């Protein structure tokens, strides 16, 4: 029992140290100016850290690619300024829907990457469904224009020695399967 308490305490200490490390190493250059989310530079650093954690503990983690459905139509019809409002709103909703250790990054354009530490793919489903539902649960508006927008999500689990580019490709392929199957849905990649 004492050993189990010691392990729990060590795990909690490790989590706190990760948060401190993330806070210290995050700088303004790691922030996407439009959404306020972390950018790809920060994402790479965090993925490296999470993979090292997976090697030490054996606990898997999941990444997901998230894409705003029909975003080009929104930009074409309402302009890029309103498109920016949509991206900012989606970013806020993603952050609101995630657990404290989870992280979302602006990957590029209307694509986002979600990191779910210590989360096997089977457990990621509920977190990512919550994210998807929150994204499309309310209208997005700038006070003049109003749209309903959904997102498509593709997720995969990363192994301890896998190249991130390969895992991101798998998550991206799952996301495109979600789009092809009708959009506004989650597809899990069982490739690991």
Secondary structure as UniProt FT lines:
FT   HELIX           2..25
FT   HELIX           28..30
FT   TURN            33..35
FT   HELIX           40..57
FT   STRAND          61..68
FT   TURN            69..70
FT   HELIX           71..78
FT   HELIX           80..97
FT   TURN            100..101
FT   STRAND          103..108
FT   TURN            109..110
FT   STRAND          111..116
FT   TURN            117..118
FT   HELIX           121..136
FT   STRAND          140..141
FT   STRAND          146..147
FT   STRAND          151..158
FT   TURN            160..161
FT   HELIX           164..180
FT   TURN            181..182
FT   STRAND          186..189
//
